[in-house]
Amino acid sequence: MEIVFYILLAIIAFYILMFFLPIALYFSARLSGVRISLIHLAFMRFRKVPPAIIVRCLIEAKKANLDLDRPFLEAHFLAGGNLENLCQAMIIYKINGNNKSFRELSSLDLNGVDILTEAKNS
């Protein structure tokens, strides 16, 4: 009976650990060339920032040869910005040869401008 208790306790601990340490997301980022640690991914959960959105944006930026920093992306998300639109708009602007800075697009996004539509129309 004692063994069953320890096995159940180990299974519960494993699920809790897997929730706070998204290992699959970590490997996805590393294989894509994005350098991020498991600790940063775990702390994102505590700050109520979805790590999947941040990592996806970092991967897209890396593939488009853009330099984006994780803390700026987290701050933009916590300020209420739309990270998917921001990353896509930065990529579109870069493809069109009209490089706009992260700060410029971030401030436009936080002011309610639909930067993705604006980028597609430029």
C-alpha positions in Angstrom: 0.0 0.0 0.0 2.9 2.3 0.7 4.4 1.7 -2.7 1.1 2.8 -4.4 1.2 6.0 -2.4 4.7 6.8 -3.5 4.0 6.0 -7.1 0.9 8.3 -7.1 3.0 11.0 -5.4 5.7 10.6 -8.0 3.2 10.9 -10.9 1.6 14.0 -9.4 5.0 15.6 -8.9 6.0 14.7 -12.5 2.8 16.5 -13.8 3.5 19.5 -11.7 7.1 19.7 -12.9 6.1 19.3 -16.5 3.5 22.1 -16.1 6.1 24.6 -14.8 9.0 23.4 -17.0 7.8 23.2 -20.6 10.5 20.9 -21.8 9.0 20.4 -25.3 8.9 24.1 -25.8 12.5 24.4 -24.6 13.7 21.8 -27.2 11.6 23.4 -29.9 13.3 26.7 -29.2 16.8 25.2 -29.0 16.4 23.3 -32.3 15.3 26.5 -34.0 18.4 28.3 -32.8 16.7 30.4 -30.1 18.7 30.5 -26.9 16.4 30.4 -23.9 16.7 28.6 -20.6 14.2 26.4 -18.8 14.3 28.8 -15.8 13.1 31.7 -18.0 10.3 29.5 -19.3 9.3 28.6 -15.8 9.4 32.2 -14.6 7.2 33.2 -17.5 4.5 31.0 -16.1 4.7 32.7 -12.7 4.5 36.1 -14.4 1.3 35.0 -16.3 3.1 35.3 -19.7 2.4 32.4 -22.0 5.8 31.0 -22.9 4.5 29.5 -26.2 3.7 32.9 -27.6 7.1 34.3 -26.6 9.0 31.3 -28.0 7.0 31.3 -31.2 7.7 35.0 -31.8 11.4 34.5 -31.0 11.6 31.6 -33.5 9.9 33.6 -36.2 12.2 36.6 -35.6 15.3 34.3 -35.6 14.2 32.8 -38.9 13.7 36.3 -40.4 17.1 37.4 -39.0 15.6 40.0 -36.6 17.0 40.7 -33.2 14.3 40.6 -30.6 14.9 40.3 -26.8 12.7 38.1 -24.6 12.3 40.8 -21.9 11.0 43.3 -24.4 8.5 40.8 -25.7 7.3 39.9 -22.2 6.9 43.6 -21.3 4.9 44.2 -24.5 2.6 41.3 -23.7 2.1 42.4 -20.1 1.3 45.9 -21.3 -1.5 44.5 -23.3 0.1 44.3 -26.8 -0.5 41.7 -29.5 2.8 39.9 -29.9 1.7 37.8 -32.9 0.8 40.9 -34.9 3.9 42.7 -33.8 6.2 39.9 -34.9 4.4 39.5 -38.2 4.5 43.3 -38.9 8.2 43.5 -38.1 8.8 40.6 -40.6 6.7 42.2 -43.3 8.4 45.6 -42.8 11.8 43.9 -43.1 10.8 42.1 -46.3 9.5 45.3 -47.8 12.8 47.0 -46.9 11.2 49.4 -44.5 12.8 48.5 -41.2 10.9 49.8 -38.3 12.2 49.4 -34.7 10.6 47.3 -32.1 9.9 50.4 -29.9 8.2 52.2 -32.8 5.9 49.3 -33.6 5.3 48.5 -30.0 4.1 52.0 -29.2 1.8 51.9 -32.2 0.4 48.6 -31.2 -0.2 49.7 -27.6 -1.9 52.9 -28.9 -4.5 50.7 -30.7 -3.2 50.9 -34.3 -3.6 47.7 -36.2 0.1 47.4 -37.2 -0.3 44.1 -39.1 -2.9 45.6 -41.5 -0.8 48.8 -41.8 2.3 46.7 -42.6 0.5 44.7 -45.3 -0.8 47.9 -46.9 2.6 49.6 -47.0 
